[in-house]
Each structure stands twice: as structure tokens, then as C-alpha cells.
Amino acid sequence: MSKIALITGATAGIGEACARLFAQQNYDLILTGRRTERLDALAKQLVSEFGIRVNTLTMDVRNKEEVEKLESLSEDWKKVDVLINNAGLSQGMDPINAGNTTDWEVMIDTNIKGLLYVTKVVSNWMIQNGSGHIINLGSIAGKETYLNGNVYCATKHAVDSLNKAMRIDLLPHKIKVTAIHPGAVDTEFSEVRFKGDKDRAKKVYEGYEPLHAQDIAETIWFAASRPAHVNINDMLVMPTAQASTSHIFKE
């Protein structure tokens, strides 16, 4: 029987790369995201190419009622082996005094509350199953704070703390918890941060080679594929050109 991975934010970037890589490893997939057409297209492609089962659910992790629709899945789909809490974003780069409170709420609701909503549902399945692995996508911003990163950094610091709390709380249930913290990754992340300004987003990655979504997917797979007695607690992954949040060497 194939294992099952549930991936949030699977319509682009790291989430999509994870879906492809886990499909290659013969995992059946539960894919969630906000864009139905992208989910359906990805699912169709993965089923055709790898012969796996794929279940899709259009949802915004910020919406607790939408997340709770996961409970409508049949019991065989609740045998989730790996949960990849990938859905997350950043909005704006203003100092605290000029911050857009709507942006703050979107980041807090997505990066913290959304992760919690999904984890509560799926961790209870894993407890019933007697095992599981939760992999949370953090950020270098959860280890360091940078200029005008204020609320985004705060949300990722919260994720860093939640990783540790989950590991303690779920220890008696044989559930692994892993944190993957990427540095600069060339995905739609910067386009979202700059609200669709592609030119501004592109400049973030000029002059050096950033990480790519596939790099992080492979890191996640490494953690997920360790033997049952091995857990990767925490991993920080950076481009060679990046030493910290604010130190990037550009040619």
C-alpha cells in the first residue's frame, strides 16, 4: 500500500515541487491550495505520469471552516504519513509605524493560524494511526530579524517555536516533527510580497543564484525518507551566495 503525503500550498513553488518529487517516490497525494485550476491540472499530470492517486481540496488555510473540510475525506485518505505545512507568504516591507494592518493579518492568519488549523486536524489522524511525520516550512526569517521584515519575521519565529512545541507534545505518539528553514528561494514568494510587481520581485534574485524550489523539495524528501528511528529536527538551507538575511554576495 502506498504512503500518503498531504501538501498545503501545492499550486506553485516549493509545494508543487514537493508534489512532483513525492509522486516520483510513489506517494499518493492530498494536495491543497487556493487555485482550483492549478490543483486540477497538477493532479491530472501526476496521475498520468506516475500512476498514483491524487485527492485535491481547494481551500485557504486561513479559513478554519475550509480546513475542517479535510475531515470529509474517507478513512483510507486519513492514513497520512507525511504532512508538509508549506502554505505561507509575506506581504509588504514597511517599517512598523507605516505597516499595513491588513498585510499583518494575512501573514499572521496564513503563517501561524493556518499552520495550526491544518496541524490540529492531521495530527489527530496520525495519533490514531500510531505514527506520522509533520514537516513545517519555516525561513531564515525565523532565525534572524531583518530591516522591515518585522511581522513576517515574527510569524516565522512563531513557526520555529511551534516546531519545538509540536515535537514535545507529539513525542508520546511517535510522530516526527521537522523544520526546514530556507534562505532566498526563487519562487512566486517575492511576487506575492510585492503584490504582483514582477520587475521588483525579479531584482531580489539578480546578481547571484538563489535556491530553487526543487532544492527545498529534495531537502524535505531527505528528512521524510530517514529511517523510523531518525528525525531531522531542524535544518537551515541557504544559497551559497547568502550568509545571513542581510548578507548576500552579488556579482
PyRosetta script that sets phi, psi and omega in degrees:
from pyrosetta import init, pose_from_sequence

init()
pose = pose_from_sequence("MSKIALITGATAGIGEACARLFAQQNYDLILTGRRTERLDALAKQLVSEFGIRVNTLTMDVRNKEEVEKLESLSEDWKKVDVLINNAGLSQGMDPINAGNTTDWEVMIDTNIKGLLYVTKVVSNWMIQNGSGHIINLGSIAGKETYLNGNVYCATKHAVDSLNKAMRIDLLPHKIKVTAIHPGAVDTEFSEVRFKGDKDRAKKVYEGYEPLHAQDIAETIWFAASRPAHVNINDMLVMPTAQASTSHIFKE")
pose.set_psi(1, 130.9)
pose.set_omega(1, -178.1)
pose.set_phi(2, -69.1)
pose.set_psi(2, 148.6)
pose.set_omega(2, 173.2)
pose.set_phi(3, -76.2)
pose.set_psi(3, 165.0)
pose.set_omega(3, -177.7)
pose.set_phi(4, -124.4)
pose.set_psi(4, 134.2)
pose.set_omega(4, 173.1)
pose.set_phi(5, -119.6)
pose.set_psi(5, 136.3)
pose.set_omega(5, 174.3)
pose.set_phi(6, -108.4)
pose.set_psi(6, 124.4)
pose.set_omega(6, -175.5)
pose.set_phi(7, -123.8)
pose.set_psi(7, 121.5)
pose.set_omega(7, 175.6)
pose.set_phi(8, -90.1)
pose.set_psi(8, 153.8)
pose.set_omega(8, -178.9)
pose.set_phi(9, 61.7)
pose.set_psi(9, 45.4)
pose.set_omega(9, -171.2)
pose.set_phi(10, -88.8)
pose.set_psi(10, 2.5)
pose.set_omega(10, -173.0)
pose.set_phi(11, -83.8)
pose.set_psi(11, -7.3)
pose.set_omega(11, -179.2)
pose.set_phi(12, -164.5)
pose.set_psi(12, 170.1)
pose.set_omega(12, 169.7)
pose.set_phi(13, 56.9)
pose.set_psi(13, -134.8)
pose.set_omega(13, -174.8)
pose.set_phi(14, -63.7)
pose.set_psi(14, -39.4)
pose.set_omega(14, -180.0)
pose.set_phi(15, -61.8)
pose.set_psi(15, -44.7)
pose.set_omega(15, 178.3)
pose.set_phi(16, -65.7)
pose.set_psi(16, -41.8)
pose.set_omega(16, 178.5)
pose.set_phi(17, -62.2)
pose.set_psi(17, -38.4)
pose.set_omega(17, 176.9)
pose.set_phi(18, -64.9)
pose.set_psi(18, -41.9)
pose.set_omega(18, 179.7)
pose.set_phi(19, -58.6)
pose.set_psi(19, -45.0)
pose.set_omega(19, -179.3)
pose.set_phi(20, -65.5)
pose.set_psi(20, -43.2)
pose.set_omega(20, -176.7)
pose.set_phi(21, -69.4)
pose.set_psi(21, -42.1)
pose.set_omega(21, 179.1)
pose.set_phi(22, -69.6)
pose.set_psi(22, -32.5)
pose.set_omega(22, 174.6)
pose.set_phi(23, -63.1)
pose.set_psi(23, -40.2)
pose.set_omega(23, 177.4)
pose.set_phi(24, -60.8)
pose.set_psi(24, -28.9)
pose.set_omega(24, -179.7)
pose.set_phi(25, -91.2)
pose.set_psi(25, 14.9)
pose.set_omega(25, 174.4)
pose.set_phi(26, 69.5)
pose.set_psi(26, 26.3)
pose.set_omega(26, 172.3)
pose.set_phi(27, -81.7)
pose.set_psi(27, 137.9)
pose.set_omega(27, 163.5)
pose.set_phi(28, -76.5)
pose.set_psi(28, 151.7)
pose.set_omega(28, -169.1)
pose.set_phi(29, -129.1)
pose.set_psi(29, 140.2)
pose.set_omega(29, 164.3)
pose.set_phi(30, -109.8)
pose.set_psi(30, 115.6)
pose.set_omega(30, -176.1)
pose.set_phi(31, -112.5)
pose.set_psi(31, 130.3)
pose.set_omega(31, 177.7)
pose.set_phi(32, -123.5)
pose.set_psi(32, 154.1)
pose.set_omega(32, 178.3)
pose.set_phi(33, 178.4)
pose.set_psi(33, 177.0)
pose.set_omega(33, -177.0)
pose.set_phi(34, -93.9)
pose.set_psi(34, -12.6)
pose.set_omega(34, -174.3)
pose.set_phi(35, -110.6)
pose.set_psi(35, 100.7)
pose.set_omega(35, -173.0)
pose.set_phi(36, -58.7)
pose.set_psi(36, -45.2)
pose.set_omega(36, -177.2)
pose.set_phi(37, -60.6)
pose.set_psi(37, -42.1)
pose.set_omega(37, 178.8)
pose.set_phi(38, -66.2)
pose.set_psi(38, -41.6)
pose.set_omega(38, 178.5)
pose.set_phi(39, -59.9)
pose.set_psi(39, -47.4)
pose.set_omega(39, -177.1)
pose.set_phi(40, -64.7)
pose.set_psi(40, -40.5)
pose.set_omega(40, -180.0)
pose.set_phi(41, -65.7)
pose.set_psi(41, -42.3)
pose.set_omega(41, 179.3)
pose.set_phi(42, -65.2)
pose.set_psi(42, -44.8)
pose.set_omega(42, -179.7)
pose.set_phi(43, -59.9)
pose.set_psi(43, -45.9)
pose.set_omega(43, -179.5)
pose.set_phi(44, -59.9)
pose.set_psi(44, -42.4)
pose.set_omega(44, -179.3)
pose.set_phi(45, -65.8)
pose.set_psi(45, -43.3)
pose.set_omega(45, -176.9)
pose.set_phi(46, -69.1)
pose.set_psi(46, -37.9)
pose.set_omega(46, 177.2)
pose.set_phi(47, -63.5)
pose.set_psi(47, -44.1)
pose.set_omega(47, -178.7)
pose.set_phi(48, -65.9)
pose.set_psi(48, -42.0)
pose.set_omega(48, -173.3)
pose.set_phi(49, -81.0)
pose.set_psi(49, -36.1)
pose.set_omega(49, -171.9)
pose.set_phi(50, -116.8)
pose.set_psi(50, -7.0)
pose.set_omega(50, 177.4)
pose.set_phi(51, 67.8)
pose.set_psi(51, 24.0)
pose.set_omega(51, 179.6)
pose.set_phi(52, -93.0)
pose.set_psi(52, 173.3)
pose.set_omega(52, 171.7)
pose.set_phi(53, -94.9)
pose.set_psi(53, 139.9)
pose.set_omega(53, 177.5)
pose.set_phi(54, -134.5)
pose.set_psi(54, 129.6)
pose.set_omega(54, 175.7)
pose.set_phi(55, -116.2)
pose.set_psi(55, 129.8)
pose.set_omega(55, -178.4)
pose.set_phi(56, -115.1)
pose.set_psi(56, 148.3)
pose.set_omega(56, 176.5)
pose.set_phi(57, -141.4)
pose.set_psi(57, 115.0)
pose.set_omega(57, 176.1)
pose.set_phi(58, -75.7)
pose.set_psi(58, 118.7)
pose.set_omega(58, 179.6)
pose.set_phi(59, -160.5)
pose.set_psi(59, 154.6)
pose.set_omega(59, 172.3)
pose.set_phi(60, -104.5)
pose.set_psi(60, 119.8)
pose.set_omega(60, -175.5)
pose.set_phi(61, -61.0)
pose.set_psi(61, -17.8)
pose.set_omega(61, 178.0)
pose.set_phi(62, -69.4)
pose.set_psi(62, -21.2)
pose.set_omega(62, -174.5)
pose.set_phi(63, -97.0)
pose.set_psi(63, 106.2)
pose.set_omega(63, -175.2)
pose.set_phi(64, -59.8)
pose.set_psi(64, -38.4)
pose.set_omega(64, -179.3)
pose.set_phi(65, -65.8)
pose.set_psi(65, -38.6)
pose.set_omega(65, 177.6)
pose.set_phi(66, -66.2)
pose.set_psi(66, -42.5)
pose.set_omega(66, 179.1)
pose.set_phi(67, -61.6)
pose.set_psi(67, -38.9)
pose.set_omega(67, -177.9)
pose.set_phi(68, -67.0)
pose.set_psi(68, -12.7)
pose.set_omega(68, 174.8)
pose.set_phi(69, -65.8)
pose.set_psi(69, -16.0)
pose.set_omega(69, 174.1)
pose.set_phi(70, -57.0)
pose.set_psi(70, -29.6)
pose.set_omega(70, -178.6)
pose.set_phi(71, -66.0)
pose.set_psi(71, -16.2)
pose.set_omega(71, 179.4)
pose.set_phi(72, -78.2)
pose.set_psi(72, -8.5)
pose.set_omega(72, 177.1)
pose.set_phi(73, -64.2)
pose.set_psi(73, 149.1)
pose.set_omega(73, 178.3)
pose.set_phi(74, -66.8)
pose.set_psi(74, 160.9)
pose.set_omega(74, -174.3)
pose.set_phi(75, -60.7)
pose.set_psi(75, -33.0)
pose.set_omega(75, -179.2)
pose.set_phi(76, -68.2)
pose.set_psi(76, -27.5)
pose.set_omega(76, 177.5)
pose.set_phi(77, -79.5)
pose.set_psi(77, -13.8)
pose.set_omega(77, 179.6)
pose.set_phi(78, -85.2)
pose.set_psi(78, 3.2)
pose.set_omega(78, 176.4)
pose.set_phi(79, -84.5)
pose.set_psi(79, 52.7)
pose.set_omega(79, -174.7)
pose.set_phi(80, -74.7)
pose.set_psi(80, 126.7)
pose.set_omega(80, 178.6)
pose.set_phi(81, -90.1)
pose.set_psi(81, -37.5)
pose.set_omega(81, -176.6)
pose.set_phi(82, -133.9)
pose.set_psi(82, 127.3)
pose.set_omega(82, 171.1)
pose.set_phi(83, -108.1)
pose.set_psi(83, 123.5)
pose.set_omega(83, 175.9)
pose.set_phi(84, -109.6)
pose.set_psi(84, 103.0)
pose.set_omega(84, 178.4)
pose.set_phi(85, -81.3)
pose.set_psi(85, 84.9)
pose.set_omega(85, -174.4)
pose.set_phi(86, -98.5)
pose.set_psi(86, -28.3)
pose.set_omega(86, -175.0)
pose.set_phi(87, -58.1)
pose.set_psi(87, 125.4)
pose.set_omega(87, -179.8)
pose.set_phi(88, -176.7)
pose.set_psi(88, 161.2)
pose.set_omega(88, -178.0)
pose.set_phi(89, -162.0)
pose.set_psi(89, 168.6)
pose.set_omega(89, 171.8)
pose.set_phi(90, -129.0)
pose.set_psi(90, 144.6)
pose.set_omega(90, 179.1)
pose.set_phi(91, -133.8)
pose.set_psi(91, 122.7)
pose.set_omega(91, 175.1)
pose.set_phi(92, 76.4)
pose.set_psi(92, 161.1)
pose.set_omega(92, 174.8)
pose.set_phi(93, -141.8)
pose.set_psi(93, 60.9)
pose.set_omega(93, -179.8)
pose.set_phi(94, -104.7)
pose.set_psi(94, 151.4)
pose.set_omega(94, 172.5)
pose.set_phi(95, -66.7)
pose.set_psi(95, 159.6)
pose.set_omega(95, -176.4)
pose.set_phi(96, -48.8)
pose.set_psi(96, -46.3)
pose.set_omega(96, -174.2)
pose.set_phi(97, -67.0)
pose.set_psi(97, -20.6)
pose.set_omega(97, -179.8)
pose.set_phi(98, -111.6)
pose.set_psi(98, 10.0)
pose.set_omega(98, -174.1)
pose.set_phi(99, -63.3)
pose.set_psi(99, 147.3)
pose.set_omega(99, 176.0)
pose.set_phi(100, -88.8)
pose.set_psi(100, 113.2)
pose.set_omega(100, -173.5)
pose.set_phi(101, -65.9)
pose.set_psi(101, -27.6)
pose.set_omega(101, 175.4)
pose.set_phi(102, -65.0)
pose.set_psi(102, -42.4)
pose.set_omega(102, 175.6)
pose.set_phi(103, -59.5)
pose.set_psi(103, -42.7)
pose.set_omega(103, 178.8)
pose.set_phi(104, -57.4)
pose.set_psi(104, -47.0)
pose.set_omega(104, -177.0)
pose.set_phi(105, -64.5)
pose.set_psi(105, -39.6)
pose.set_omega(105, 178.9)
pose.set_phi(106, -61.9)
pose.set_psi(106, -44.4)
pose.set_omega(106, -179.5)
pose.set_phi(107, -66.8)
pose.set_psi(107, -45.4)
pose.set_omega(107, -179.9)
pose.set_phi(108, -64.9)
pose.set_psi(108, -43.1)
pose.set_omega(108, -177.8)
pose.set_phi(109, -68.9)
pose.set_psi(109, -33.6)
pose.set_omega(109, -179.8)
pose.set_phi(110, -82.4)
pose.set_psi(110, -55.5)
pose.set_omega(110, -169.6)
pose.set_phi(111, -73.7)
pose.set_psi(111, -30.4)
pose.set_omega(111, -178.4)
pose.set_phi(112, -107.3)
pose.set_psi(112, -62.3)
pose.set_omega(112, -174.3)
pose.set_phi(113, -66.0)
pose.set_psi(113, -40.2)
pose.set_omega(113, 179.1)
pose.set_phi(114, -61.9)
pose.set_psi(114, -43.8)
pose.set_omega(114, 177.3)
pose.set_phi(115, -59.9)
pose.set_psi(115, -40.5)
pose.set_omega(115, -179.9)
pose.set_phi(116, -67.7)
pose.set_psi(116, -43.1)
pose.set_omega(116, -179.5)
pose.set_phi(117, -58.5)
pose.set_psi(117, -48.1)
pose.set_omega(117, -178.1)
pose.set_phi(118, -66.5)
pose.set_psi(118, -43.1)
pose.set_omega(118, -177.9)
pose.set_phi(119, -63.0)
pose.set_psi(119, -39.2)
pose.set_omega(119, -179.5)
pose.set_phi(120, -60.6)
pose.set_psi(120, -45.6)
pose.set_omega(120, -179.8)
pose.set_phi(121, -63.1)
pose.set_psi(121, -53.7)
pose.set_omega(121, -170.5)
pose.set_phi(122, -74.4)
pose.set_psi(122, -33.3)
pose.set_omega(122, 179.6)
pose.set_phi(123, -64.0)
pose.set_psi(123, -33.4)
pose.set_omega(123, 176.9)
pose.set_phi(124, -67.9)
pose.set_psi(124, -34.2)
pose.set_omega(124, 173.2)
pose.set_phi(125, -63.0)
pose.set_psi(125, -44.7)
pose.set_omega(125, -177.8)
pose.set_phi(126, -63.9)
pose.set_psi(126, -37.1)
pose.set_omega(126, 176.9)
pose.set_phi(127, -61.3)
pose.set_psi(127, -43.7)
pose.set_omega(127, 177.8)
pose.set_phi(128, -64.5)
pose.set_psi(128, -35.3)
pose.set_omega(128, -178.6)
pose.set_phi(129, -78.7)
pose.set_psi(129, -18.2)
pose.set_omega(129, 178.2)
pose.set_phi(130, 86.1)
pose.set_psi(130, 7.1)
pose.set_omega(130, 178.1)
pose.set_phi(131, -170.9)
pose.set_psi(131, 170.0)
pose.set_omega(131, 176.9)
pose.set_phi(132, 161.3)
pose.set_psi(132, 171.9)
pose.set_omega(132, -178.3)
pose.set_phi(133, -143.5)
pose.set_psi(133, 120.0)
pose.set_omega(133, 177.7)
pose.set_phi(134, -105.7)
pose.set_psi(134, 124.2)
pose.set_omega(134, 179.8)
pose.set_phi(135, -118.4)
pose.set_psi(135, 115.8)
pose.set_omega(135, -176.6)
pose.set_phi(136, -103.2)
pose.set_psi(136, 131.7)
pose.set_omega(136, 176.7)
pose.set_phi(137, -86.4)
pose.set_psi(137, 111.9)
pose.set_omega(137, 175.0)
pose.set_phi(138, -99.1)
pose.set_psi(138, -136.4)
pose.set_omega(138, -179.1)
pose.set_phi(139, -173.6)
pose.set_psi(139, 156.7)
pose.set_omega(139, 168.1)
pose.set_phi(140, -55.0)
pose.set_psi(140, -26.1)
pose.set_omega(140, 178.2)
pose.set_phi(141, -68.7)
pose.set_psi(141, -12.5)
pose.set_omega(141, 174.0)
pose.set_phi(142, -90.3)
pose.set_psi(142, -3.8)
pose.set_omega(142, 177.5)
pose.set_phi(143, -110.9)
pose.set_psi(143, -29.4)
pose.set_omega(143, -179.3)
pose.set_phi(144, -133.9)
pose.set_psi(144, 156.7)
pose.set_omega(144, 175.4)
pose.set_phi(145, -114.4)
pose.set_psi(145, 134.8)
pose.set_omega(145, -176.6)
pose.set_phi(146, -124.0)
pose.set_psi(146, 166.0)
pose.set_omega(146, -176.4)
pose.set_phi(147, -54.1)
pose.set_psi(147, 126.7)
pose.set_omega(147, 177.8)
pose.set_phi(148, 63.5)
pose.set_psi(148, 16.0)
pose.set_omega(148, 175.4)
pose.set_phi(149, -93.6)
pose.set_psi(149, -7.1)
pose.set_omega(149, -173.3)
pose.set_phi(150, -14.7)
pose.set_psi(150, -78.1)
pose.set_omega(150, -172.4)
pose.set_phi(151, -72.0)
pose.set_psi(151, -38.9)
pose.set_omega(151, 176.5)
pose.set_phi(152, -59.9)
pose.set_psi(152, -47.5)
pose.set_omega(152, 178.2)
pose.set_phi(153, -59.3)
pose.set_psi(153, -40.0)
pose.set_omega(153, 179.4)
pose.set_phi(154, -62.1)
pose.set_psi(154, -40.3)
pose.set_omega(154, 179.8)
pose.set_phi(155, -66.4)
pose.set_psi(155, -37.4)
pose.set_omega(155, -178.9)
pose.set_phi(156, -77.8)
pose.set_psi(156, -27.8)
pose.set_omega(156, 170.0)
pose.set_phi(157, -65.4)
pose.set_psi(157, -36.6)
pose.set_omega(157, 177.2)
pose.set_phi(158, -64.0)
pose.set_psi(158, -42.1)
pose.set_omega(158, 177.7)
pose.set_phi(159, -61.5)
pose.set_psi(159, -40.1)
pose.set_omega(159, 178.4)
pose.set_phi(160, -59.3)
pose.set_psi(160, -42.6)
pose.set_omega(160, 178.7)
pose.set_phi(161, -70.0)
pose.set_psi(161, -39.1)
pose.set_omega(161, 178.8)
pose.set_phi(162, -64.5)
pose.set_psi(162, -34.7)
pose.set_omega(162, 175.2)
pose.set_phi(163, -54.6)
pose.set_psi(163, -47.6)
pose.set_omega(163, -177.9)
pose.set_phi(164, -67.0)
pose.set_psi(164, -41.1)
pose.set_omega(164, -179.8)
pose.set_phi(165, -65.2)
pose.set_psi(165, -43.0)
pose.set_omega(165, 178.6)
pose.set_phi(166, -61.2)
pose.set_psi(166, -41.1)
pose.set_omega(166, -177.4)
pose.set_phi(167, -61.8)
pose.set_psi(167, -39.4)
pose.set_omega(167, 179.0)
pose.set_phi(168, -70.9)
pose.set_psi(168, -48.4)
pose.set_omega(168, -174.7)
pose.set_phi(169, -65.7)
pose.set_psi(169, -35.3)
pose.set_omega(169, -173.9)
pose.set_phi(170, -96.7)
pose.set_psi(170, -0.4)
pose.set_omega(170, -179.5)
pose.set_phi(171, -54.4)
pose.set_psi(171, -44.5)
pose.set_omega(171, -178.8)
pose.set_phi(172, -65.6)
pose.set_psi(172, -14.4)
pose.set_omega(172, -176.4)
pose.set_phi(173, -101.3)
pose.set_psi(173, 9.4)
pose.set_omega(173, 178.1)
pose.set_phi(174, 60.4)
pose.set_psi(174, 36.2)
pose.set_omega(174, 178.5)
pose.set_phi(175, -104.3)
pose.set_psi(175, 121.7)
pose.set_omega(175, 177.7)
pose.set_phi(176, -76.9)
pose.set_psi(176, 149.1)
pose.set_omega(176, 173.8)
pose.set_phi(177, -135.3)
pose.set_psi(177, 125.4)
pose.set_omega(177, -177.5)
pose.set_phi(178, -125.5)
pose.set_psi(178, 140.8)
pose.set_omega(178, 173.7)
pose.set_phi(179, -113.3)
pose.set_psi(179, 128.2)
pose.set_omega(179, 174.5)
pose.set_phi(180, -114.3)
pose.set_psi(180, 121.0)
pose.set_omega(180, -175.5)
pose.set_phi(181, -115.7)
pose.set_psi(181, 98.8)
pose.set_omega(181, 179.1)
pose.set_phi(182, -81.0)
pose.set_psi(182, 152.1)
pose.set_omega(182, 165.4)
pose.set_phi(183, -85.3)
pose.set_psi(183, -141.4)
pose.set_omega(183, -176.9)
pose.set_phi(184, -68.0)
pose.set_psi(184, 120.9)
pose.set_omega(184, 179.2)
pose.set_phi(185, -123.8)
pose.set_psi(185, 129.7)
pose.set_omega(185, -179.2)
pose.set_phi(186, -82.1)
pose.set_psi(186, 91.6)
pose.set_omega(186, 176.0)
pose.set_phi(187, -135.0)
pose.set_psi(187, -162.0)
pose.set_omega(187, 176.0)
pose.set_phi(188, -74.8)
pose.set_psi(188, -1.1)
pose.set_omega(188, -174.8)
pose.set_phi(189, -51.6)
pose.set_psi(189, -50.9)
pose.set_omega(189, -176.6)
pose.set_phi(190, -70.8)
pose.set_psi(190, -32.1)
pose.set_omega(190, 175.5)
pose.set_phi(191, -62.5)
pose.set_psi(191, -40.0)
pose.set_omega(191, 177.5)
pose.set_phi(192, -67.0)
pose.set_psi(192, -44.4)
pose.set_omega(192, 180.0)
pose.set_phi(193, -58.1)
pose.set_psi(193, -41.3)
pose.set_omega(193, -177.7)
pose.set_phi(194, -98.6)
pose.set_psi(194, 19.2)
pose.set_omega(194, 169.8)
pose.set_phi(195, 54.3)
pose.set_psi(195, 48.6)
pose.set_omega(195, 174.0)
pose.set_phi(196, 89.8)
pose.set_psi(196, 1.2)
pose.set_omega(196, 179.0)
pose.set_phi(197, -78.9)
pose.set_psi(197, 91.1)
pose.set_omega(197, -174.4)
pose.set_phi(198, -64.4)
pose.set_psi(198, -37.4)
pose.set_omega(198, -179.1)
pose.set_phi(199, -64.7)
pose.set_psi(199, -45.0)
pose.set_omega(199, 178.9)
pose.set_phi(200, -65.4)
pose.set_psi(200, -39.2)
pose.set_omega(200, 179.3)
pose.set_phi(201, -64.5)
pose.set_psi(201, -41.1)
pose.set_omega(201, -178.3)
pose.set_phi(202, -62.6)
pose.set_psi(202, -35.4)
pose.set_omega(202, -177.7)
pose.set_phi(203, -65.4)
pose.set_psi(203, -23.5)
pose.set_omega(203, 179.2)
pose.set_phi(204, -59.9)
pose.set_psi(204, -31.7)
pose.set_omega(204, -173.2)
pose.set_phi(205, -108.9)
pose.set_psi(205, 12.0)
pose.set_omega(205, 179.8)
pose.set_phi(206, -78.8)
pose.set_psi(206, 143.6)
pose.set_omega(206, 173.1)
pose.set_phi(207, 89.4)
pose.set_psi(207, -0.5)
pose.set_omega(207, 177.7)
pose.set_phi(208, -160.6)
pose.set_psi(208, 166.6)
pose.set_omega(208, 176.9)
pose.set_phi(209, -98.8)
pose.set_psi(209, 113.0)
pose.set_omega(209, 177.9)
pose.set_phi(210, -77.7)
pose.set_psi(210, 177.5)
pose.set_omega(210, 169.2)
pose.set_phi(211, -68.0)
pose.set_psi(211, 158.0)
pose.set_omega(211, 174.5)
pose.set_phi(212, -116.6)
pose.set_psi(212, 159.7)
pose.set_omega(212, -177.5)
pose.set_phi(213, -54.2)
pose.set_psi(213, -38.3)
pose.set_omega(213, -179.4)
pose.set_phi(214, -62.3)
pose.set_psi(214, -34.7)
pose.set_omega(214, 178.5)
pose.set_phi(215, -59.3)
pose.set_psi(215, -44.2)
pose.set_omega(215, -178.2)
pose.set_phi(216, -74.5)
pose.set_psi(216, -36.8)
pose.set_omega(216, 176.3)
pose.set_phi(217, -59.6)
pose.set_psi(217, -41.6)
pose.set_omega(217, 179.6)
pose.set_phi(218, -66.9)
pose.set_psi(218, -35.1)
pose.set_omega(218, 176.2)
pose.set_phi(219, -65.4)
pose.set_psi(219, -43.0)
pose.set_omega(219, 178.0)
pose.set_phi(220, -62.6)
pose.set_psi(220, -42.9)
pose.set_omega(220, 179.0)
pose.set_phi(221, -62.9)
pose.set_psi(221, -39.8)
pose.set_omega(221, 177.2)
pose.set_phi(222, -56.2)
pose.set_psi(222, -47.3)
pose.set_omega(222, -179.8)
pose.set_phi(223, -63.6)
pose.set_psi(223, -42.4)
pose.set_omega(223, -176.6)
pose.set_phi(224, -70.2)
pose.set_psi(224, -23.9)
pose.set_omega(224, -173.8)
pose.set_phi(225, -96.8)
pose.set_psi(225, 7.1)
pose.set_omega(225, 176.9)
pose.set_phi(226, -70.3)
pose.set_psi(226, 157.7)
pose.set_omega(226, 177.3)
pose.set_phi(227, -60.1)
pose.set_psi(227, 162.9)
pose.set_omega(227, -174.8)
pose.set_phi(228, -57.4)
pose.set_psi(228, -30.5)
pose.set_omega(228, -176.1)
pose.set_phi(229, -87.4)
pose.set_psi(229, 1.4)
pose.set_omega(229, -176.3)
pose.set_phi(230, -117.0)
pose.set_psi(230, 128.7)
pose.set_omega(230, 174.1)
pose.set_phi(231, -126.0)
pose.set_psi(231, 130.7)
pose.set_omega(231, 171.4)
pose.set_phi(232, -86.1)
pose.set_psi(232, 106.5)
pose.set_omega(232, -176.1)
pose.set_phi(233, -68.0)
pose.set_psi(233, -47.4)
pose.set_omega(233, -167.5)
pose.set_phi(234, -155.8)
pose.set_psi(234, 130.4)
pose.set_omega(234, -178.9)
pose.set_phi(235, -138.6)
pose.set_psi(235, 127.6)
pose.set_omega(235, 176.8)
pose.set_phi(236, -105.7)
pose.set_psi(236, 122.9)
pose.set_omega(236, -174.5)
pose.set_phi(237, -122.5)
pose.set_psi(237, 121.9)
pose.set_omega(237, -175.0)
pose.set_phi(238, -125.9)
pose.set_psi(238, 152.5)
pose.set_omega(238, 167.2)
pose.set_phi(239, -64.1)
pose.set_psi(239, 150.2)
pose.set_omega(239, 178.3)
pose.set_phi(240, -56.8)
pose.set_psi(240, -31.6)
pose.set_omega(240, -177.3)
pose.set_phi(241, -79.4)
pose.set_psi(241, -3.7)
pose.set_omega(241, -176.0)
pose.set_phi(242, -115.8)
pose.set_psi(242, 124.9)
pose.set_omega(242, 178.9)
pose.set_phi(243, -99.8)
pose.set_psi(243, -28.1)
pose.set_omega(243, -179.5)
pose.set_phi(244, -159.1)
pose.set_psi(244, -177.5)
pose.set_omega(244, 179.6)
pose.set_phi(245, -58.6)
pose.set_psi(245, -33.5)
pose.set_omega(245, -173.2)
pose.set_phi(246, -114.1)
pose.set_psi(246, 7.3)
pose.set_omega(246, 178.2)
pose.set_phi(247, -121.1)
pose.set_psi(247, 97.3)
pose.set_omega(247, 177.4)
pose.set_phi(248, -125.5)
pose.set_psi(248, 126.8)
pose.set_omega(248, -179.8)
pose.set_phi(249, -87.2)
pose.set_psi(249, 118.1)
pose.set_omega(249, -178.9)
pose.set_phi(250, -112.9)
pose.set_psi(250, 134.6)
pose.set_omega(250, -179.8)
pose.set_phi(251, -70.7)
pose.dump_pdb("model.pdb")
